[in-house]
Amino acid sequence: HSGFDELDQHEWPADVAKLLAEVRTQSGRLEALTAQTPTKELVAQVAVQSDRMMDAANAATLALEKLAQGGTAKLVNLAGRQRMLTQRMAKNYNLQALGLDSKAARDLLGADAQEFKRALDELGKAPISTPAIRAQLDLAQGQWVFFDAAVQHQTDKRGLETVATTSERLLEVMNRLTDLYEVALKDVLG
């Protein structure tokens, strides 16, 4: 909600405003579902709606990135997208454990893992680098090894625990990395 409040403080071009309104709509639908008493069927509905919301958010993010000066937002958005990928992989792994997986979810888990690895490599090659960024990239690489091994393992109690802890750890690391890229880019732009 605070993100929507912050976005509301700006006047956006009509096409971007439309995309942001769609994110808000999809978010509201997701919030309504998650407010209900959980059932297996509802969990499946939440999973589908969360993907719809993330698709809308990604479209809006790409539009906002195009508005940024000289494409400087690309690294920030790339690091930020890593957060979403780890959470979506964890969600799809948990859906498998609940018996709600599908070929599409398994394929998405594999595609997300490949995208995460490519993006982590791209972030590592970015010309903007500080000791703090390098330290977080190293930490992300280490956590990725454990997370990737866990999501590729058949779902069991140990796998669920490992996915839960490593996905949260990766989320924390990628949050810090996103913030560090934002600060580094502001410093470069003066």
SULGI-V901376 format. One record per residue. RES is the residue in one letter. SS is DSSP state (H for helix, E for strand, - for the rest). BURIAL is + if it has 16 or more other C-alpha atoms within 10 Angstrom, else -. D_FIRST is the distance of its C-alpha to the first C-alpha in Angstrom with 2 decimals. Layout:
RES&SS&BURIAL&D_FIRST / RES&SS&BURIAL&D_FIRST
This chain:
H&-&-&0.00 / S&H&-&3.81 / G&H&-&5.35 / F&H&-&5.14 / D&H&-&6.21 / E&H&-&8.65 / L&H&-&9.87 / D&H&-&10.53 / Q&-&-&12.86 / H&-&-&15.19 / E&-&-&17.70 / W&-&-&18.03 / P&-&-&21.14 / A&H&-&21.24 / D&H&-&21.28 / V&H&+&18.18 / A&H&+&16.33 / K&H&-&17.52 / L&H&+&16.30 / L&H&+&12.73 / A&H&+&12.98 / E&H&+&14.34 / V&H&+&11.53 / R&H&+&9.18 / T&H&-&12.23 / Q&H&+&12.89 / S&H&+&9.52 / G&H&-&10.07 / R&H&+&13.57 / L&H&+&12.86 / E&H&-&10.80 / A&H&-&13.79 / L&H&+&16.22 / T&H&-&15.01 / A&-&-&15.23 / Q&-&-&18.91 / T&-&-&21.84 / P&-&-&22.40 / T&-&-&25.50 / K&H&-&26.89 / E&H&-&26.40 / L&H&-&22.75 / V&H&+&22.21 / A&H&-&23.82 / Q&H&-&21.60 / V&H&+&18.41 / A&H&+&20.05 / V&H&-&20.83 / Q&H&+&17.45 / S&H&+&15.78 / D&H&-&18.40 / R&H&+&17.71 / M&H&+&14.04 / M&H&+&15.29 / D&H&-&18.03 / A&H&+&15.86 / A&H&+&13.71 / N&H&+&17.11 / A&H&+&18.59 / A&H&+&15.96 / T&H&+&16.35 / L&H&-&20.09 / A&H&+&20.05 / L&H&+&18.20 / E&H&+&20.69 / K&H&-&23.52 / L&H&-&22.51 / A&-&-&22.79 / Q&H&-&26.18 / G&H&-&28.74 / G&H&-&26.47 / T&-&+&25.43 / A&H&+&21.96 / K&H&+&23.70 / L&H&+&24.15 / V&H&+&20.64 / N&H&+&19.35 / L&H&+&22.18 / A&H&+&21.36 / G&H&+&17.68 / R&H&+&18.88 / Q&H&+&21.07 / R&H&+&18.20 / M&H&+&17.26 / L&H&+&20.98 / T&H&+&21.72 / Q&H&+&19.04 / R&H&+&20.29 / M&H&+&23.83 / A&H&+&23.24 / K&H&+&21.75 / N&H&+&24.81 / Y&H&+&27.16 / N&H&+&25.89 / L&H&+&26.31 / Q&H&+&29.85 / A&H&+&30.45 / L&-&-&29.46 / G&-&-&31.84 / L&-&+&29.17 / D&-&-&29.84 / S&-&-&31.26 / K&H&-&33.09 / A&H&-&30.11 / A&H&+&27.86 / R&H&+&30.69 / D&H&-&31.21 / L&H&+&27.55 / L&H&+&27.72 / G&H&+&30.82 / A&H&-&29.47 / D&H&+&26.31 / A&H&+&28.69 / Q&H&-&30.82 / E&H&-&27.97 / F&H&+&26.72 / K&H&+&30.31 / R&H&-&30.88 / A&H&+&27.75 / L&H&+&28.61 / D&H&-&32.07 / E&H&-&30.85 / L&H&+&28.75 / G&H&+&31.89 / K&H&-&33.96 / A&-&-&31.75 / P&-&-&33.79 / I&-&-&31.16 / S&-&+&31.81 / T&-&-&31.86 / P&H&-&33.16 / A&H&-&29.66 / I&H&+&28.53 / R&H&-&31.73 / A&H&-&31.25 / Q&H&+&27.78 / L&H&+&29.20 / D&H&-&32.08 / L&H&-&29.87 / A&H&+&27.83 / Q&H&+&31.19 / G&H&-&32.43 / Q&H&+&29.44 / W&H&+&29.57 / V&H&-&33.17 / F&H&-&32.31 / F&H&+&29.25 / D&H&+&31.21 / A&H&-&34.18 / A&H&+&32.16 / V&H&+&30.52 / Q&H&-&33.97 / H&-&-&35.53 / Q&-&-&35.99 / T&-&+&33.40 / D&-&-&34.65 / K&H&-&33.55 / R&H&-&34.13 / G&H&+&32.34 / L&H&+&29.26 / E&H&-&29.26 / T&H&+&29.83 / V&H&+&27.10 / A&H&+&24.60 / T&H&+&25.65 / T&H&+&26.21 / S&H&+&23.03 / E&H&+&21.07 / R&H&+&23.49 / L&H&+&23.11 / L&H&+&19.32 / E&H&-&19.94 / V&H&+&22.68 / M&H&+&20.86 / N&H&+&17.92 / R&H&+&20.73 / L&H&+&22.54 / T&H&+&19.72 / D&H&+&19.47 / L&H&+&23.28 / Y&H&+&23.66 / E&H&+&21.36 / V&H&-&23.53 / A&H&+&26.71 / L&H&+&26.01 / K&H&-&25.34 / D&H&-&28.63 / V&H&-&30.45 / L&H&-&29.32 / G&-&-&30.22
